[in-house]
Amino acid sequence: MKHFTSFFLSLLMLLPLTVAAQGIALRKAAPQKSIAGTLAVETPQTLELSYVPAAYYTPDETLADYYFLASSVPATVKSGEVKMSREGWLLYADLYAEPTDPARLPVGTYTSGDGTAAMTYDASYSYLEYRNAEGVIEATCLLSGDIAVSKDDDGRYIIDTKAVHAGKTFDVHFFATLSFANITTTPDNLPQIARDVRTTFTGALGIYMGNLYQSNTGNMLLNLYDGAYDSETGAQSGQGHCLQLCLYNKLFADSKEAKVVAGTYVMGRSFKRETWYPGIELEYNGMTGILGTFVQYVDAEGNYAYSYCADGKVEIACYRRAVPPGSCEVLQAASLRGE
């Protein structure tokens, strides 16, 4: 029998995740050179980019294509089309390096090329666009020189290059997390989150499932929220993220006494104590459901997207002197990694 219990979180939690492959990837296209260097758009001194609408990884045995978009304003890719939130710049970067598992863009200097050698970028598909508030492309700019890729201590990417607009050369600087979807794998049925999730969860709801699958362990679904939610049902009631942790530990004889058990949980599929189950899609009667540990995101328009956690550990501590007694703190979920 399910039993709902509320929990209070005293720690701000960061959760970087990579994501599963998207069903519809953005098709690569060369720049519209007929409007390159349009004078109507002001040339920036330094262009700052901090958003990643999409990033795709396509490997073979010896070489992999790391293709991503970076923007100066929030943007998304839906049905293979880029949607900008307002006017701004958009970088298309088509880089080639050795394959990695999981997909991580190697650091180093990428020189101009044609996509046939490692540590190069394809100059035909690497360029900048400026789009107005209606989404109309008003200028395109070709890149000039190398692309330098590095990381900071937190794993965020720092990417620098130069571009030419109206005969003037300016700096292009990118600083953000960067996660790639492997588009050679079987796509998931449900829409996927095409970015890292870095957020602060401020609410939680525990759902005790009991002796699930007769495993002789207690299954607790611990849902963490950074937005509004229904405290009775656990459903999100506004824009935001929900992380569902599917935890296995002590089996309580009375479900009304169930609580989150402190400890370090590792990924496992055996239903043993101190394990969490990875996120997977399940098909039943033509409908798709999700089992295990995953992130669900609801945008301002009520659209849903997901990321399925696949590896890592979760550390939880509970305090007797907390207010209310037994309040729990998620110490670490930062190593959870999506497929």
N, C-alpha and C positions, 0 to 999 in steps of 0.2 A: 504494500500500500504506500502510495506517495505521501510524503509529509513535507510541507513547506516551512522553512525557517529563514528568518532574515539575519544577515550578518553585516557588521560595520567594518569598513577598511580604514586603517590609520596610516597607510603608506601610499604614496603616489607611485603608480606602477608604469613602467615603460615596456612596450612589447613590440620589438621589431620582428616582422615576419616577411618571408618571401612567399610568393603566391603560385598557385597552380596555373597551368596554361589556359589562356582564354579561348573561347570558342571561335571568335572572329577577330583575327589579327589585322592590324593596319597594313595595307599594301604599300610597299616602298614605291616612291615616285621621284623622278628627277625634278629639280626646281624649274619653275616657269621663267625661263631666262628672258622672255620677251619683256618682263617688267623689272628685271634685275636692276638695282641701282636707282629706283624711282626717287626723284628729288623731293617729292611732296612729304616724305617721311624724314623726320629729323635724325641725323646720325648721332647715336649715343656715344659718350666718351668711354664708359665701361658698361656693358650689358650684364645685369645680374639675373641669373636663372636659378630657381629653387623648387620648381614643381616638375613632376615626372608623370605625364599622362599615360605613357605606355613604355614598356621595355621588353623586347623579345630576344630569345636566345635560340639559335639554330646551329647545332654542331654536326660535324662529321668526324671521321677518325683522327684527323690531324689539324683541322682548322675549324673555328667556330665564328659565327656572325653575331656580334653584340649590337643590336639595333635599338636605339631608344630615342624618345622625344623628351625635350626639356623646355619648359616655358617660363615666362616672366610673371604670369598670372595663372590662377587655377584653371585647369583644362581637363577634359575627359576624352576618351575614345569610345564611341558607341556605334555598333554596326559598321566598324571600319572607317568611321569618319571622326575627325578631330572637332571638338566643340570647345571654344574658348569662352571663359566667363565674361570677358570684356576685351577691349583692344590690348594688344601686346605682342611680344616676340615669341617665336617658336623655333627651337633648334631641332633639326633632324641629324642624328649622328649614326653613322654606319661603320662600326669598328670591327676589326678582325684580330683574333689572338688564338692561343691554344685553347682547346676545350677544358672546362672546369666542371667539377661535380661537388656540391651544387654550383649552379651558374653564378659566377662572380667575375666581373670585368677585371682583368689583370692590370695592375698599375704599371706605369712606364710611359714612354713617348711614342705616339703613333704618328707615322709620317704619311703623306699623301700617296695613295695608290689606287688600285683597281679591284680590291677585294680578293686577291689571289695569294697574299702573303700575310703572315702573322705580324702583329704590331704595326699595322697600317690601317688607314681609313679610306673608304671608297669615296673619292672626291665627287663622283657623279650623284651620290645620294646623301651627301653631308652638306648642309646649308642652313641658312636662316630665312624665316618668313616674318613679315609684319602683317598682322590682321587687324582690321578696324572693328568697331563694336558690333557690326553686322556680320562679321566673319569673312569679309572680303579681303583677299590678299592684296595689299597695296605696295609691297616691296619684297624682293628676295635678294639675299646677299650670299655670295660664295665665301667659303672659308679660305683663310690665307695662312700657310705655315703648318706647324705641327699641332697635335692635340696632346697636352700633358695631363696624365691621369695619376692622382695620388689619393691617399686616404688619411683621415685624422685618427686619433686614438679611439674614437667611438665607432669607427668603421664607416663614417660618412665620406662620400666621394667629393674630391676637389678636382674639377676639370677646367682647364684653361686653354684657350685658343684665340685666334684673331679672325676677323671678318672684314670684308671690304664693302662699303656702301657709298655710292656717289663719288667714287674716287678716293674716299677717306678710309683709312684702316683704324679699327677700334678693337678693344679687348672684349672677350666673352668669358664670363666667369660663372661656373656652376658649383653649387655647394648644397648637397642633400644626400639622403639615402638613395640607393639604386638597386632594385631587385628585378630580376629577369624571369619572364615566363617562358618555359621551354615549349615552343609551338610544334615540336616534332612528336610530342607525346599525345596520347589520346585526350582530347579536351573534356573538361567536366561539363555536365549538363547545366549546372547552375552558374550564373555570372560570377566571375572571380574578381577579387580586389587586386588591382594592378599597381600596388604600392606597398611600402612598409607601413605598418600601423604603429604609430608612436602617440600615445594618448595617456590621459589620467583617468583611471576608473574611480568613481566616487560613490557607487552603490553596488549592492550585491544581493543575491537571493539564492539560497540553497534548496535543492530539491532532492530528497532522499528516496532513492529507488529500491533500496533493500537488497535482497539476495538475488540480484539480476543474473539470469542464466544459470541459477543454482551453483554459483561459483564459491559459496561459503565465505564471501566477502561482501562488505557493504558498499554499494555504489552511490556516490554523491555527485550530483550535477551542480557545480558552483558557477553561477552566472554573474559576471562582473560587467558593470555598465558605466559609460561616460555621458549618458543622456537620460532622458525621461523614460520610465518604465512602470508597468503595472505591478505593484507589490504583491498582488494576489496570484496573478497568472504568470508573471515574469515576462510578458510580451512588451516589446519596445513600443513606446507611444510617441516617439518623435525621432528626429535625426540623431544619429550617433552609432557607436559600436557596442556590441555585446560579445564578450569572450566567454564561451562555455567550456569549463574545465570538467572533464569526465574522470572523476577520481575513484580509486578503489582502495578501501582500508577496512577498518573494524566493522563487523556485522553487529548491529544493535538489535537486541531482542524486542525492544519497544521502539517503534519508529518515531514516537513522540519525543524520545530522548536523543534522537540522532543529532550529531553535530559534526562539523568539519574537524578531522583529526590532524594535528600538527605533524610535520615531517617533510622529508624530501621525496618527491614523487618523480619517478623516471618513466619514460615511455615504455609501454608493454601491451601485448595483446592476449596475455594469459589470465587476466582478471585477478592477479595476485595483489596482495596488500602493498600499499605505497607505489602504485603504478597509475598512470593516466593513459587512457585509450586514444589513439590517433583519430583524426577526422576522416571519414569516408562517406561517399555517396551510396545510397541504397535504392534500388528500383523495386517498386511493388505496385502491381496493377496499373502500370503505365505512369506512375507518379514517382518523383524523386524526393527522397528524404535524406537527412544527414545524421550520422551516428558518431559519437565521440567528441573530441576536442576541436573547436573551430571558432572563428570570428565571424560574426554577422554584422554587416553595416547597412544602415538605412539612410538614404540621402534625403534632402529636403522635399523631394517629389514623391517619396514613398517607395523608391526602387531599392531592391535588395541586392547585395553582393556578399561573397563569402571567401574565406581563406581557411584551408584545412591544415591544422598543425600536425607535424609529422615526426619531430624529434626534439630532444632537449629535456630539461628538468624544471620542476616547480617546487619552490620551498615555501612552506606555510608555518607560521608560528602563532600560537594562541596564548592569551594572557589571562590568568585568574583575576587579577586586580583591574582589568580593563572595565570600562563603562560602555555598554552593559557587560557583566561578567561573561567571559568566554569569547569576547570579540576576537576576531582573527585578522592576521596581517599576512598578505601575500608578499613574501620577501623577494622572491625572484620568479619571473616568468620570462625573463629577457632572452633566454636561449631557445625558446620555442621556435621552430622553423617550419614553414609551410612546404608543401610538396613542390 
